[in-house]
């Protein structure tokens, strides 16, 4: 049998060689303390690589009596004084390995596996550090070519020594060579190696080794199948892995074994990881009916699976069934649900679960408290979050870095950077070092306050402490510098970030692009796109949208359209906002035909127009007097379930007034009030202007009075229309 069949293993390149074997250690002469060996194994000289074997004078051969004493007494106290490395230095490798082979086999025959393990580990660690070819240890440690069975115990331990030292190819090599000479390692030893391969994520070797066990032995047992179940379920990446796991479960039943609690739990966990939570629930219910072993770990996987999907009601149902079945929820069961309800904003339910948890004598963990603090901070209830934070210490739960950083972030989100800094200092007093998240929170807090200098100080402190900033921190710094008016500084920072290889994304560049467009320099902003491509940051919708808006404000419609076309050419998925911007460009220029073509294209691509999309078109058609088309879009908007806003109504009312359809304008004004859309000053002014223009002064004054009664303050335009500018000052 050759190892060339093992995919991905380093053993593939090794070819079978004839083993050089030497005599058994069972010679009676070895039991004589004054006997001195004068024969040494001559057949494994090739095992010693570039290390000269010194001449060993007779006066230095007193290590042989030591071996004899070990053989006579089987005393580990005597044997442990021997160190393989020191023996090699003083006596040479050949003599040393021969003596250790004798002692190893002696302890193995006496069933002293721990002693064998210690001796072999000493040999393996020395050979590994000295760069000896450890693959040759198999032939060096074989006891006899005629009685290979006496070496079985030694090679089982050698497999474990290699595996426990992460020398997995060596361990597989021992397995294959042992099978070659007629030895079959115990399945217990093979399971240990298989487990090590799984933990090292050596997928190809795992599959090969498992198939080898099934085909050529030793036959897998329940523990083998459980290890393979863990292999397929713990790192499950696709449905095929779960099909393999299901086959493993079926094989366990087929061989007449009963799956263990660990086997079931692992399989259920795998089902939940691939989203088959319903299948996991069905399995659990069947197992409960059959009184099969289950624990909270199995049901926690299902609860977490439902919560991850957002199906908190189903998660709670499983939680209730769990308690009814006599399976006590643990701290993880409660913490999963508390965290989910906090994220959904249902703090009342979260605190109810915390109270139930404490009533059931389940001690909340720092994770439970952290979820509550995060939920309270999201609701702007920072003071209550502080109370929870203080209660952690009173409950003897140990603070960790995450709970500190959660509250620090909560303070910064509210703009209370001073409290955040005090808490950060307190955290460092407990030897908890600030992370990138801590500094990012501080930078965010200063960003919200529009304070550039403190934000930059926090950023520089982060760098001085050797913490690599994440993308969001860089974005905050660039954005706050632009907002604070330090545009040249922002450009310099961007260059520094690029030079030092910081992780930038499309939003990093968009802060600069937006500022340039706002300052009326979209051409300069456009120059940033090649820089983005050079840094492997492909421009996204947000960058093109900002540029298109920038050119639109400069009335450069051609450049805006070219950018839109370029987006489609490079395969960027357009969204509703991008189409709406282009529609707005054509609408403002009066080219409603092109605007409507873009609107239809948007719908054909499966994008749903929103309130802004419809309002943009309605305003455009009203401006050119096409009130019928605007009215048709208004009706379509309502049929699609998109509620018009005050600007939409005002555009339609203005369009009807310009077309002298005051009847439709007033009807729409009344509908607006019925639909609880509050008219603004522009809405009233449009109607007042029409009434005044057409001589209905009383109607205009009544509407003006109603406007003030509703709390809508008239502006200068309204007063000028009615000639009430003097009155305005008098009222003021």
ChimeraX attribute file (.defattr): number of C-alpha atoms within 10 A of each C-alpha:
attribute: neighborCount
match mode: 1-to-1
recipient: residues
	/A:1	9
	/A:2	14
	/A:3	18
	/A:4	14
	/A:5	12
	/A:6	19
	/A:7	15
	/A:8	14
	/A:9	19
	/A:10	15
	/A:11	19
	/A:12	15
	/A:13	9
	/A:14	12
	/A:15	10
	/A:16	11
	/A:17	8
	/A:18	7
	/A:19	16
	/A:20	15
	/A:21	18
	/A:22	19
	/A:23	13
	/A:24	16
	/A:25	18
	/A:26	14
	/A:27	8
	/A:28	7
	/A:29	13
	/A:30	20
	/A:31	16
	/A:32	13
	/A:33	15
	/A:34	13
	/A:35	13
	/A:36	16
	/A:37	15
	/A:38	9
	/A:39	8
	/A:40	14
	/A:41	15
	/A:42	11
	/A:43	14
	/A:44	16
	/A:45	13
	/A:46	10
	/A:47	18
	/A:48	17
	/A:49	12
	/A:50	9
	/A:51	13
	/A:52	9
	/A:53	16
	/A:54	12
	/A:55	10
	/A:56	12
	/A:57	8
	/A:58	9
	/A:59	6
	/A:60	11
	/A:61	15
	/A:62	13
	/A:63	17
	/A:64	19
	/A:65	18
	/A:66	18
	/A:67	21
	/A:68	22
	/A:69	18
	/A:70	21
	/A:71	23
	/A:72	14
	/A:73	11
	/A:74	18
	/A:75	13
	/A:76	14
	/A:77	10
	/A:78	13
	/A:79	20
	/A:80	12
	/A:81	9
	/A:82	16
	/A:83	15
	/A:84	22
	/A:85	18
	/A:86	12
	/A:87	17
	/A:88	18
	/A:89	13
	/A:90	15
	/A:91	19
	/A:92	19
	/A:93	22
	/A:94	19
	/A:95	23
	/A:96	21
	/A:97	20
	/A:98	18
	/A:99	21
	/A:100	23
	/A:101	22
	/A:102	21
	/A:103	22
	/A:104	26
	/A:105	25
	/A:106	20
	/A:107	23
	/A:108	22
	/A:109	15
	/A:110	9
	/A:111	12
	/A:112	16
	/A:113	17
	/A:114	13
	/A:115	19
	/A:116	26
	/A:117	21
	/A:118	15
	/A:119	23
	/A:120	25
	/A:121	20
	/A:122	17
	/A:123	21
	/A:124	21
	/A:125	17
	/A:126	18
	/A:127	17
	/A:128	13
	/A:129	8
	/A:130	13
	/A:131	12
	/A:132	17
	/A:133	14
	/A:134	19
	/A:135	17
	/A:136	18
	/A:137	21
	/A:138	20
	/A:139	21
	/A:140	22
	/A:141	22
	/A:142	25
	/A:143	24
	/A:144	18
	/A:145	17
	/A:146	10
	/A:147	11
	/A:148	14
	/A:149	17
	/A:150	18
	/A:151	21
	/A:152	21
	/A:153	21
	/A:154	25
	/A:155	26
	/A:156	24
	/A:157	22
	/A:158	26
	/A:159	26
	/A:160	23
	/A:161	26
	/A:162	23
	/A:163	22
	/A:164	15
	/A:165	15
	/A:166	15
	/A:167	17
	/A:168	25
	/A:169	21
	/A:170	25
	/A:171	25
	/A:172	26
	/A:173	23
	/A:174	24
	/A:175	23
	/A:176	18
	/A:177	21
	/A:178	21
	/A:179	15
	/A:180	13
	/A:181	12
	/A:182	11
	/A:183	19
	/A:184	20
	/A:185	21
	/A:186	14
	/A:187	18
	/A:188	15
	/A:189	18
	/A:190	26
	/A:191	21
	/A:192	18
	/A:193	25
	/A:194	25
	/A:195	21
	/A:196	21
	/A:197	23
	/A:198	22
	/A:199	14
	/A:200	12
	/A:201	13
	/A:202	16
	/A:203	16
	/A:204	14
	/A:205	21
	/A:206	23
	/A:207	17
	/A:208	15
	/A:209	19
	/A:210	19
	/A:211	13
	/A:212	16
	/A:213	16
	/A:214	11
	/A:215	11
	/A:216	10
	/A:217	16
	/A:218	15
	/A:219	14
	/A:220	20
	/A:221	14
	/A:222	19
	/A:223	19
	/A:224	22
	/A:225	20
	/A:226	25
	/A:227	21
	/A:228	24
	/A:229	26
	/A:230	23
	/A:231	26
	/A:232	25
	/A:233	26
	/A:234	16
	/A:235	13
	/A:236	18
	/A:237	13
	/A:238	12
	/A:239	14
	/A:240	11
	/A:241	20
	/A:242	21
	/A:243	12
	/A:244	16
	/A:245	25
	/A:246	17
	/A:247	13
	/A:248	20
	/A:249	22
	/A:250	12
	/A:251	14
	/A:252	21
	/A:253	13
	/A:254	10
	/A:255	11
	/A:256	9
	/A:257	12
	/A:258	13
	/A:259	19
	/A:260	15
	/A:261	15
	/A:262	19
	/A:263	22
	/A:264	22
	/A:265	25
	/A:266	23
	/A:267	25
	/A:268	25
	/A:269	26
	/A:270	28
	/A:271	25
	/A:272	22
	/A:273	22
	/A:274	16
	/A:275	16
	/A:276	18
	/A:277	22
	/A:278	15
	/A:279	13
	/A:280	23
	/A:281	20
	/A:282	11
	/A:283	15
	/A:284	23
	/A:285	16
	/A:286	12
	/A:287	14
	/A:288	14
	/A:289	10
	/A:290	9
	/A:291	10
	/A:292	15
	/A:293	14
	/A:294	17
	/A:295	17
	/A:296	18
	/A:297	20
	/A:298	20
	/A:299	25
	/A:300	25
	/A:301	25
	/A:302	29
	/A:303	28
	/A:304	24
	/A:305	26
	/A:306	22
	/A:307	20
	/A:308	16
	/A:309	11
	/A:310	14
	/A:311	14
	/A:312	19
	/A:313	12
	/A:314	16
	/A:315	24
	/A:316	15
	/A:317	11
	/A:318	20
	/A:319	22
	/A:320	12
	/A:321	14
	/A:322	21
	/A:323	12
	/A:324	10
	/A:325	12
	/A:326	9
	/A:327	15
	/A:328	15
	/A:329	20
	/A:330	18
	/A:331	18
	/A:332	20
	/A:333	21
	/A:334	23
	/A:335	25
	/A:336	21
	/A:337	25
	/A:338	27
	/A:339	23
	/A:340	23
	/A:341	23
	/A:342	22
	/A:343	17
	/A:344	13
	/A:345	15
	/A:346	15
	/A:347	19
	/A:348	11
	/A:349	14
	/A:350	25
	/A:351	15
	/A:352	11
	/A:353	17
	/A:354	22
	/A:355	13
	/A:356	13
	/A:357	19
	/A:358	12
	/A:359	10
	/A:360	12
	/A:361	10
	/A:362	17
	/A:363	15
	/A:364	20
	/A:365	18
	/A:366	18
	/A:367	19
	/A:368	21
	/A:369	23
	/A:370	26
	/A:371	23
	/A:372	26
	/A:373	27
	/A:374	23
	/A:375	27
	/A:376	24
	/A:377	24
	/A:378	17
	/A:379	14
	/A:380	15
	/A:381	15
	/A:382	21
	/A:383	13
	/A:384	14
	/A:385	25
	/A:386	16
	/A:387	11
	/A:388	17
	/A:389	20
	/A:390	11
	/A:391	13
	/A:392	18
	/A:393	11
	/A:394	10
	/A:395	11
	/A:396	9
	/A:397	14
	/A:398	10
	/A:399	19
	/A:400	14
	/A:401	16
	/A:402	16
	/A:403	20
	/A:404	22
	/A:405	23
	/A:406	21
	/A:407	25
	/A:408	28
	/A:409	25
	/A:410	29
	/A:411	26
	/A:412	27
	/A:413	22
	/A:414	17
	/A:415	18
	/A:416	19
	/A:417	23
	/A:418	14
	/A:419	14
	/A:420	24
	/A:421	17
	/A:422	11
	/A:423	17
	/A:424	21
	/A:425	13
	/A:426	13
	/A:427	19
	/A:428	12
	/A:429	10
	/A:430	11
	/A:431	9
	/A:432	16
	/A:433	14
	/A:434	18
	/A:435	16
	/A:436	17
	/A:437	18
	/A:438	24
	/A:439	26
	/A:440	25
	/A:441	26
	/A:442	28
	/A:443	29
	/A:444	26
	/A:445	27
	/A:446	25
	/A:447	25
	/A:448	17
	/A:449	16
	/A:450	17
	/A:451	17
	/A:452	22
	/A:453	14
	/A:454	15
	/A:455	25
	/A:456	19
	/A:457	12
	/A:458	19
	/A:459	23
	/A:460	15
	/A:461	13
	/A:462	19
	/A:463	13
	/A:464	10
	/A:465	11
	/A:466	10
	/A:467	15
	/A:468	15
	/A:469	19
	/A:470	15
	/A:471	15
	/A:472	19
	/A:473	23
	/A:474	22
	/A:475	23
	/A:476	26
	/A:477	27
	/A:478	28
	/A:479	25
	/A:480	26
	/A:481	26
	/A:482	22
	/A:483	17
	/A:484	14
	/A:485	12
	/A:486	14
	/A:487	19
	/A:488	12
	/A:489	13
	/A:490	21
	/A:491	16
	/A:492	12
	/A:493	16
	/A:494	20
	/A:495	11
	/A:496	12
	/A:497	15
	/A:498	15
	/A:499	10
	/A:500	8
	/A:501	9
	/A:502	15
	/A:503	17
	/A:504	21
	/A:505	19
	/A:506	17
	/A:507	20
	/A:508	24
	/A:509	23
	/A:510	24
	/A:511	23
	/A:512	23
	/A:513	26
	/A:514	23
	/A:515	20
	/A:516	21
	/A:517	23
	/A:518	15
	/A:519	10
	/A:520	15
	/A:521	17
	/A:522	25
	/A:523	15
	/A:524	13
	/A:525	21
	/A:526	20
	/A:527	11
	/A:528	17
	/A:529	19
	/A:530	13
	/A:531	15
	/A:532	18
	/A:533	11
	/A:534	10
	/A:535	14
	/A:536	11
	/A:537	17
	/A:538	16
	/A:539	22
	/A:540	17
	/A:541	17
	/A:542	17
	/A:543	22
	/A:544	22
	/A:545	24
	/A:546	23
	/A:547	27
	/A:548	27
	/A:549	23
	/A:550	27
	/A:551	23
	/A:552	24
	/A:553	16
	/A:554	15
	/A:555	14
	/A:556	15
	/A:557	18
	/A:558	11
	/A:559	18
	/A:560	24
	/A:561	17
	/A:562	11
	/A:563	18
	/A:564	22
	/A:565	11
	/A:566	13
	/A:567	18
	/A:568	11
	/A:569	9
	/A:570	10
	/A:571	8
	/A:572	15
	/A:573	10
	/A:574	18
	/A:575	17
	/A:576	17
	/A:577	16
	/A:578	20
	/A:579	21
	/A:580	23
	/A:581	22
	/A:582	22
	/A:583	25
	/A:584	24
	/A:585	26
	/A:586	22
	/A:587	23
	/A:588	17
	/A:589	13
	/A:590	15
	/A:591	16
	/A:592	22
	/A:593	13
	/A:594	15
	/A:595	25
	/A:596	17
	/A:597	11
	/A:598	17
	/A:599	22
	/A:600	13
	/A:601	12
	/A:602	19
	/A:603	12
	/A:604	10
	/A:605	10
	/A:606	10
	/A:607	15
	/A:608	14
	/A:609	20
	/A:610	17
	/A:611	15
	/A:612	19
	/A:613	19
	/A:614	22
	/A:615	25
	/A:616	22
	/A:617	26
	/A:618	27
	/A:619	25
	/A:620	27
	/A:621	27
	/A:622	22
	/A:623	20
	/A:624	14
	/A:625	16
	/A:626	17
	/A:627	25
	/A:628	15
	/A:629	14
	/A:630	24
	/A:631	17
	/A:632	11
	/A:633	17
	/A:634	21
	/A:635	12
	/A:636	13
	/A:637	19
	/A:638	11
	/A:639	10
	/A:640	11
	/A:641	10
	/A:642	15
	/A:643	15
	/A:644	21
	/A:645	15
	/A:646	17
	/A:647	18
	/A:648	20
	/A:649	23
	/A:650	26
	/A:651	24
	/A:652	27
	/A:653	26
	/A:654	27
	/A:655	29
	/A:656	25
	/A:657	21
	/A:658	18
	/A:659	14
	/A:660	13
	/A:661	14
	/A:662	18
	/A:663	11
	/A:664	15
	/A:665	23
	/A:666	15
	/A:667	11
	/A:668	17
	/A:669	22
	/A:670	11
	/A:671	13
	/A:672	18
	/A:673	11
	/A:674	10
	/A:675	11
	/A:676	9
	/A:677	16
	/A:678	15
	/A:679	19
	/A:680	17
	/A:681	18
	/A:682	19
	/A:683	20
	/A:684	21
	/A:685	23
	/A:686	19
	/A:687	24
	/A:688	22
	/A:689	20
	/A:690	20
	/A:691	19
	/A:692	16
	/A:693	13
	/A:694	10
	/A:695	10
	/A:696	13
	/A:697	16
	/A:698	11
	/A:699	15
	/A:700	23
	/A:701	15
	/A:702	11
	/A:703	17
	/A:704	21
	/A:705	13
	/A:706	13
	/A:707	19
	/A:708	12
	/A:709	10
	/A:710	11
	/A:711	10
	/A:712	17
	/A:713	13
	/A:714	18
	/A:715	13
	/A:716	11
	/A:717	15
	/A:718	20
	/A:719	16
	/A:720	13
	/A:721	16
	/A:722	16
	/A:723	11
	/A:724	14
	/A:725	16
	/A:726	11
	/A:727	10
	/A:728	14
	/A:729	8
	/A:730	8
	/A:731	7
	/A:732	6
